[in-house]
Amino acid sequence: MTKPAVPRRHLPTSPFKAPVPPPPKHFAVGDRVTHDMYGLGRVVGMEEGIAALVDFGATQARIPSPYAKLNKL
């Protein structure tokens, strides 16, 4: 049985720098994108901070934030 991953907390007295989270991804209607599972597509709708509606040709998919597998071309 494995334990769930818990992010490590940064101690203020640590000599190492605190980890910096990656900046959030931003997409706009009309952006060309690629998805690890669906392939190439175009953003056709946005729900700011919630999800992106992407047309992949054969299908449309609602990709929820934080858009882990979605990349802008």
C-alpha positions as a Markdown table, in Angstrom:
| # | Residue | x | y | z |
|---|---|---|---|---|
| 1 | Met | 0.0 | 0.0 | 0.0 |
| 2 | Thr | 1.4 | 3.4 | -1.0 |
| 3 | Lys | 0.9 | 6.7 | 0.7 |
| 4 | Pro | -0.6 | 9.6 | -1.2 |
| 5 | Ala | 1.8 | 12.2 | -2.4 |
| 6 | Val | 2.0 | 15.1 | 0.0 |
| 7 | Pro | 3.8 | 18.3 | -1.0 |
| 8 | Arg | 6.7 | 19.1 | 1.2 |
| 9 | Arg | 6.5 | 22.3 | 3.1 |
| 10 | His | 9.4 | 24.8 | 3.0 |
| 11 | Leu | 10.9 | 25.9 | 6.3 |
| 12 | Pro | 11.8 | 29.6 | 6.6 |
| 13 | Thr | 15.1 | 28.7 | 8.2 |
| 14 | Ser | 16.1 | 26.4 | 5.3 |
| 15 | Pro | 19.2 | 27.4 | 3.3 |
| 16 | Phe | 17.5 | 26.1 | 0.1 |
| 17 | Lys | 15.2 | 28.2 | -2.0 |
| 18 | Ala | 11.5 | 27.5 | -1.8 |
| 19 | Pro | 10.1 | 25.7 | -4.8 |
| 20 | Val | 8.3 | 27.9 | -7.2 |
| 21 | Pro | 5.1 | 26.6 | -8.7 |
| 22 | Pro | 4.9 | 26.9 | -12.5 |
| 23 | Pro | 2.9 | 29.8 | -13.9 |
| 24 | Pro | -0.7 | 28.9 | -14.8 |
| 25 | Lys | -1.4 | 28.2 | -18.5 |
| 26 | His | -3.6 | 30.7 | -20.3 |
| 27 | Phe | -5.5 | 30.0 | -23.5 |
| 28 | Ala | -7.7 | 32.1 | -25.7 |
| 29 | Val | -10.4 | 31.3 | -28.2 |
| 30 | Gly | -8.7 | 30.5 | -31.5 |
| 31 | Asp | -5.4 | 29.2 | -30.1 |
| 32 | Arg | -3.9 | 26.1 | -31.7 |
| 33 | Val | -3.1 | 23.5 | -29.1 |
| 34 | Thr | -2.0 | 19.9 | -28.8 |
| 35 | His | -3.2 | 17.4 | -26.2 |
| 36 | Asp | -1.4 | 14.2 | -25.2 |
| 37 | Met | -4.4 | 12.0 | -25.8 |
| 38 | Tyr | -6.5 | 13.9 | -28.4 |
| 39 | Gly | -3.8 | 15.4 | -30.6 |
| 40 | Leu | -4.0 | 18.7 | -32.5 |
| 41 | Gly | -7.0 | 21.0 | -31.9 |
| 42 | Arg | -8.2 | 24.6 | -31.7 |
| 43 | Val | -9.7 | 26.3 | -28.6 |
| 44 | Val | -13.4 | 27.1 | -29.3 |
| 45 | Gly | -14.5 | 28.2 | -25.9 |
| 46 | Met | -13.2 | 29.2 | -22.5 |
| 47 | Glu | -14.5 | 29.1 | -18.9 |
| 48 | Glu | -11.9 | 31.3 | -17.3 |
| 49 | Gly | -10.0 | 29.3 | -14.7 |
| 50 | Ile | -12.3 | 26.3 | -15.0 |
| 51 | Ala | -12.0 | 24.6 | -18.4 |
| 52 | Ala | -11.3 | 25.0 | -22.1 |
| 53 | Leu | -13.5 | 23.6 | -24.9 |
| 54 | Val | -11.3 | 22.3 | -27.6 |
| 55 | Asp | -12.3 | 21.1 | -31.1 |
| 56 | Phe | -10.0 | 18.2 | -32.2 |
| 57 | Gly | -11.7 | 17.7 | -35.5 |
| 58 | Ala | -13.5 | 14.4 | -34.9 |
| 59 | Thr | -14.5 | 15.4 | -31.4 |
| 60 | Gln | -14.8 | 18.3 | -29.0 |
| 61 | Ala | -13.5 | 17.9 | -25.5 |
| 62 | Arg | -13.8 | 20.0 | -22.3 |
| 63 | Ile | -10.3 | 20.1 | -20.8 |
| 64 | Pro | -10.4 | 21.1 | -17.1 |
| 65 | Ser | -7.9 | 23.5 | -15.5 |
| 66 | Pro | -4.9 | 23.2 | -14.8 |
| 67 | Tyr | -4.6 | 21.9 | -18.4 |
| 68 | Ala | -1.8 | 19.4 | -17.5 |
| 69 | Lys | -1.8 | 17.7 | -20.9 |
| 70 | Leu | -2.7 | 20.7 | -23.1 |
| 71 | Asn | 0.0 | 22.8 | -24.7 |
| 72 | Lys | -0.2 | 25.9 | -26.9 |
| 73 | Leu | 1.5 | 25.6 | -30.3 |
